[in-house]
Amino acid sequence: VRGILLAAANDRVGDYTWEATAKWKEVVQRYLIEDARTEPMVSLVCNDNWMQFTLRFVVDHKRRRGTKSDLFERILADFARTEGRVKWASATFELVEGSTIRVTGDR
């Protein structure tokens, strides 16, 4: 999964990453701030129900929505090409009404 996400990001925003890296280095030197990572990265969080992957990438602020849509379309297509080895999952919870409990103060 990590490879699929990174490949999609590098394909869709890779060119902009190089521009952003050069500009960011100028900002770091000028304002003496922390040198942040500008290339796409994937982080993973796991709990007892699922694994959550987050894709982080830098993109021109005017192209955020379009880029995000392009990335999701690419990722969906790449997941489909795994022939079931990678699947989407979600948790479904059923809320049921509990029993009535009667409490009295008499002993």
C-alpha positions as CSV (number, residue, x, y, z in Angstrom):
1,V,0.0,0.0,0.0
2,R,2.8,2.4,0.9
3,G,4.4,1.9,-2.5
4,I,1.1,2.5,-4.3
5,L,0.5,5.7,-2.5
6,L,4.1,7.0,-3.0
7,A,4.1,6.1,-6.6
8,A,0.8,8.0,-7.2
9,A,2.1,11.0,-5.3
10,N,5.4,11.1,-7.1
11,D,3.6,10.8,-10.5
12,R,1.1,13.6,-9.7
13,V,3.2,16.0,-7.7
14,G,6.8,15.0,-8.3
15,D,7.7,17.9,-10.5
16,Y,6.3,20.4,-8.0
17,T,8.2,18.7,-5.2
18,W,11.5,19.8,-6.8
19,E,10.4,23.4,-7.1
20,A,9.1,23.4,-3.5
21,T,12.3,21.9,-2.2
22,A,14.4,24.7,-3.7
23,K,12.1,27.4,-2.5
24,W,11.9,25.9,1.0
25,K,15.7,25.8,1.3
26,E,15.6,29.6,0.7
27,V,13.0,30.1,3.4
28,V,14.9,28.0,5.9
29,Q,18.0,30.0,5.4
30,R,16.3,33.3,5.5
31,Y,14.1,32.8,8.5
32,L,16.2,30.2,10.4
33,I,13.3,27.7,10.7
34,E,13.2,24.0,10.8
35,D,14.0,22.3,7.5
36,A,10.8,20.3,6.8
37,R,10.4,17.4,4.4
38,T,8.9,18.4,1.1
39,E,8.9,15.1,-0.7
40,P,5.7,12.9,-0.5
41,M,5.6,10.6,2.5
42,V,3.2,8.0,3.9
43,S,2.6,7.4,7.6
44,L,0.8,4.5,9.1
45,V,-1.3,4.3,12.3
46,C,-2.7,0.9,13.5
47,N,-5.3,0.1,16.1
48,D,-7.4,-3.0,16.9
49,N,-9.7,-2.5,14.0
50,W,-7.8,-1.2,11.0
51,M,-4.6,0.3,9.5
52,Q,-4.8,4.0,8.5
53,F,-2.4,5.3,5.9
54,T,-1.9,9.0,5.4
55,L,-0.3,10.4,2.3
56,R,1.3,13.8,2.8
57,F,2.5,15.9,-0.2
58,V,3.3,19.5,-1.1
59,V,1.3,21.1,-3.9
60,D,0.6,24.6,-5.1
61,H,-2.3,25.9,-3.0
62,K,-4.3,26.8,-6.1
63,R,-4.3,23.2,-7.2
64,R,-5.1,21.4,-3.9
65,R,-8.6,20.1,-4.8
66,G,-7.8,19.0,-8.3
67,T,-4.6,17.3,-7.2
68,K,-6.3,15.5,-4.4
69,S,-9.0,14.3,-6.8
70,D,-6.3,13.1,-9.4
71,L,-4.5,11.3,-6.6
72,F,-7.6,9.5,-5.4
73,E,-8.5,8.4,-9.0
74,R,-5.0,7.1,-9.5
75,I,-5.0,5.3,-6.1
76,L,-8.4,3.7,-6.8
77,A,-7.2,2.5,-10.2
78,D,-3.9,1.1,-8.7
79,F,-5.8,-0.7,-5.9
80,A,-8.1,-2.3,-8.5
81,R,-5.0,-3.5,-10.4
82,T,-3.9,-5.5,-7.3
83,E,-6.7,-8.1,-8.1
84,G,-7.9,-8.1,-4.6
85,R,-4.6,-8.2,-2.8
86,V,-5.4,-4.6,-1.5
87,K,-8.9,-3.8,-0.5
88,W,-10.8,-1.0,1.1
89,A,-12.3,-1.6,4.5
90,S,-14.5,0.3,6.9
91,A,-16.0,-0.3,10.3
92,T,-19.7,-0.6,10.7
93,F,-21.3,-0.5,14.1
94,E,-24.8,-1.4,15.0
95,L,-26.3,0.5,17.9
96,V,-29.0,-1.5,19.8
97,E,-31.3,-0.3,22.5
98,G,-30.3,-1.7,25.9
99,S,-32.6,-3.5,28.3
100,T,-34.5,-1.5,30.9
101,I,-32.9,-1.8,34.4
102,R,-35.1,-1.0,37.3
103,V,-33.3,0.3,40.4
104,T,-35.1,0.7,43.7
105,G,-33.9,2.0,47.1
106,D,-35.6,-0.8,49.1
107,R,-33.4,-3.5,50.6
